[in-house]
Amino acid sequence: MSLAPIASFDELSVGQRFDFGTLEMTRDEILDFGRRFDPQPFHVDEAAAAEGPFGGLIASGLHTLSAAFATMIRTGVLAKVSLGGAGMEIAWPAPVRPGDVLHVTGVVEELTPSRSKPDRGVAKLRFTAQRVADGAKVLDVLGTVFLKR
């Protein structure tokens, strides 16, 4: 998906929405990520996962976060202005299963020009991922980022 890159913090407005596109969470990627970074049984062992609390294999929340974040970043919308983040509030309201296709969107929730550094501002951006098949929200992130003016 191609979005026009933002050239300045000042181009953003509260309530502004972005459509970052979709991604598919594959079985192999779920297993690989789980084995490498979150080796809980419901992320790495299909037999154990079937007997576990989710009734089957699910993606690590960290995997879902990383994949959705990468989908957002790859659009290039913040490439010219991003100065990095200051933190995130994250929720995973529903599990992600192999084959799920997720739709990633964003909205600007707050904009604060810096008083001490007039060449930048602080933005609170909420990005979410919803399962395309049923519309269930699977990721909700409120990120605080520094952006060039």
C-alpha positions in Angstrom: 0.0 0.0 0.0 1.3 3.4 -0.9 0.5 6.4 1.3 2.0 9.9 0.7 4.8 10.5 3.2 4.2 13.1 5.8 6.8 15.9 5.4 6.2 17.6 8.8 4.5 17.1 12.1 2.4 20.1 11.2 0.7 18.2 8.4 -1.1 16.0 10.9 -4.4 16.7 12.5 -6.3 15.1 15.4 -8.7 12.6 14.0 -6.7 12.0 10.8 -7.0 8.4 9.7 -4.7 6.1 7.8 -5.3 2.8 6.1 -2.0 0.8 6.3 -3.3 -2.3 4.4 -3.4 -6.0 5.3 -1.1 -8.8 6.3 -1.5 -12.5 6.7 -0.2 -14.4 9.8 1.0 -17.7 8.5 1.4 -20.9 10.5 5.1 -21.1 9.7 5.7 -17.5 10.8 3.7 -18.0 14.0 5.8 -21.1 14.9 9.1 -19.5 13.9 8.4 -16.3 15.9 7.2 -18.3 18.9 10.2 -20.6 18.9 12.6 -17.7 18.6 11.0 -15.1 20.9 8.0 -16.4 22.9 8.3 -20.2 23.3 5.0 -20.7 25.2 3.2 -24.0 24.2 0.3 -22.3 22.5 2.8 -20.5 20.2 5.1 -23.4 19.4 3.4 -26.8 19.8 0.2 -27.5 17.9 -0.7 -30.5 20.0 -0.1 -28.7 23.3 -1.9 -25.7 21.9 -5.0 -27.8 21.1 -5.2 -28.7 24.8 -4.4 -25.2 26.0 -6.5 -22.2 26.9 -7.0 -21.0 23.3 -7.9 -24.4 21.8 -5.2 -24.2 19.2 -2.1 -22.5 17.9 -2.1 -18.7 18.2 0.4 -16.0 17.4 2.4 -14.4 20.1 1.1 -10.9 20.9 4.6 -9.6 20.3 4.5 -11.2 16.8 1.2 -9.5 16.1 2.5 -6.2 17.3 5.7 -6.5 15.3 3.9 -7.6 12.1 1.3 -4.8 12.3 4.0 -2.2 13.1 6.1 -3.4 10.1 3.0 -3.1 7.9 2.5 0.5 9.1 6.2 1.5 8.7 6.5 -0.1 5.2 3.9 2.4 3.9 6.6 5.1 4.4 4.0 7.6 5.7 6.3 8.5 8.6 9.7 7.9 7.0 10.6 11.6 6.6 9.5 12.7 10.0 10.0 9.9 12.5 12.4 10.5 15.4 11.5 7.4 17.2 9.0 6.5 19.9 8.7 7.2 23.6 6.4 4.3 24.6 3.3 2.2 23.8 0.1 1.1 25.6 -0.8 -2.3 24.1 -3.8 -4.5 24.3 -4.5 -7.9 22.5 -8.3 -8.3 22.8 -8.5 -11.4 20.7 -6.1 -14.2 19.6 -4.6 -14.4 16.1 -4.6 -17.8 14.5 -2.7 -19.2 11.5 -4.1 -17.9 8.2 -5.7 -14.8 9.8 -5.6 -11.8 7.5 -5.3 -8.6 9.5 -6.3 -5.1 8.4 -4.1 -2.3 10.0 -5.4 1.2 10.5 -4.3 4.3 12.4 -5.7 7.5 13.8 -4.0 10.6 15.2 -5.3 11.0 18.8 -3.2 13.9 20.1 -0.6 16.4 18.8 1.7 18.5 21.1 4.3 20.8 19.6 7.5 20.7 21.7 8.2 23.8 23.8 11.8 23.0 24.5 12.6 21.7 20.9 10.7 23.8 18.4 11.9 21.6 15.5 9.7 18.7 16.6 6.4 17.6 18.1 4.9 14.7 20.0 2.1 12.7 18.5 -0.1 10.0 20.1 -1.0 7.6 17.3 -3.4 4.7 17.8 -3.0 1.8 15.5 -5.2 -1.2 15.4 -5.4 -4.5 13.7 -8.7 -6.2 12.9 -9.2 -9.7 11.6 -10.7 -9.4 8.2 -12.9 -12.5 8.4 -15.0 -11.3 11.3 -13.9 -7.8 12.1 -12.6 -8.7 15.6 -10.0 -6.3 16.9 -6.8 -8.3 17.7 -4.4 -5.4 18.5 -4.9 -2.0 19.9 -1.8 0.2 20.4 -1.5 3.8 21.5 2.0 4.9 20.6 3.8 8.1 21.6 6.2 9.3 18.8 8.5 12.2 18.2 8.2 13.8 14.8 10.1 16.5 12.9 8.4 19.7 12.1 
